[in-house]
Amino acid sequence: FQVVKASLAYGQTRNGWIAGTQPMNGSGLNPSWTNGAVLYNEGFAVNSYLVGLSAPVTAASKVFASYQAANPVGNLSGVGAAQSIYSVGYDYNFSKRTTAYAAVSYANNYMMIDGAKSTVLMTGVRHQF
């Protein structure tokens, strides 16, 4: 018998932000504060949160869902918008070491840019050696 599992996480980033692989175009940030996709500014911080659940469907599979948030704080908090990400997915265990998965995520205020949205679909097979 398996039960629903909950996940909680909190993180804090201080004095900079790694935004990804693309420049933060359209973010409204002064270019002197950016170096490619990395935002540097002393006093800029982000509080990050995650709440997740997973539940068994069968003995070999489970569904999962999560909510993530990144809230800018500090001296640039009025520039970036709070980012929210909603995700749902499914895992199927072929064996103890091989799992197939599929998930979809939707982000609002992506990269903390007000109004930017992103949807990502991912599938794959994971094998542990």
BELHUQUI-V510782 format. One record per residue. N is the residue number from 1. RES is the residue in one small letter. PSI is psi in whole degrees, -180 to 180 (* if undefined). OMEGA is omega in whole degrees, 0 to 359 (999 if undefined). NEAR is the number of other C-alpha atoms within 12 Angstrom. Layout:
n: {N N}
res: {RES RES}
psi: {PSI PSI}
omega: {OMEGA OMEGA}
near: {NEAR NEAR}
This chain:
n: {1 2 3 4 5 6 7 8 9 10 11 12 13 14 15 16 17 18 19 20 21 22 23 24 25 26 27 28 29 30 31 32 33 34 35 36 37 38 39 40 41 42 43 44 45 46 47 48 49 50 51 52 53 54 55 56 57 58 59 60 61 62 63 64 65 66 67 68 69 70 71 72 73 74 75 76 77 78 79 80 81 82 83 84 85 86 87 88 89 90 91 92 93 94 95 96 97 98 99 100 101 102 103 104 105 106 107 108 109 110 111 112 113 114 115 116 117 118 119 120 121 122 123 124 125 126 127 128 129}
res: {f q v v k a s l a y g q t r n g w i a g t q p m n g s g l n p s w t n g a v l y n e g f a v n s y l v g l s a p v t a a s k v f a s y q a a n p v g n l s g v g a a q s i y s v g y d y n f s k r t t a y a a v s y a n n y m m i d g a k s t v l m t g v r h q f}
psi: {127 156 169 138 139 148 138 141 149 138 160 129 131 145 43 165 131 110 -13 -154 -6 150 157 53 139 3 -15 4 142 126 -24 -13 -5 150 89 -120 10 124 122 128 118 131 -13 132 161 129 128 143 150 135 126 157 145 146 138 143 -49 -176 -22 5 160 158 154 157 150 158 131 146 146 113 117 139 169 -158 -8 15 -26 -11 -47 146 149 130 137 138 129 131 145 151 179 134 139 123 113 -35 -175 -22 -10 126 136 146 156 140 157 140 143 129 137 138 46 137 25 26 120 123 -12 137 153 139 131 132 130 142 156 176 129 127 126 127 *}
omega: {179 182 175 179 178 176 176 177 175 178 179 176 183 173 175 181 175 189 182 185 183 174 183 179 179 183 182 181 177 182 179 179 184 174 187 182 182 179 177 172 180 181 177 181 178 171 183 183 174 172 182 176 170 183 178 174 173 178 184 184 176 172 178 179 177 172 178 178 174 184 178 177 179 190 175 186 179 182 182 178 178 181 176 179 178 183 171 181 184 174 173 181 173 178 178 185 184 183 170 181 173 180 174 179 176 179 174 186 182 183 180 175 185 177 179 182 179 173 182 174 180 175 178 175 180 176 179 181 999}
near: {9 13 14 16 17 16 18 17 17 16 17 20 25 22 22 25 34 24 26 16 13 16 22 31 24 19 27 21 28 17 18 13 23 22 22 18 21 23 36 26 26 16 19 27 29 33 24 26 25 24 22 24 23 24 25 21 19 15 17 22 24 27 28 29 28 29 26 29 32 33 33 33 27 21 18 29 21 19 24 33 27 30 31 32 32 29 30 27 30 29 30 27 23 17 16 15 14 18 21 24 25 24 24 22 25 26 28 26 27 32 39 39 30 23 18 23 20 21 19 19 17 18 17 16 18 18 14 12 6}
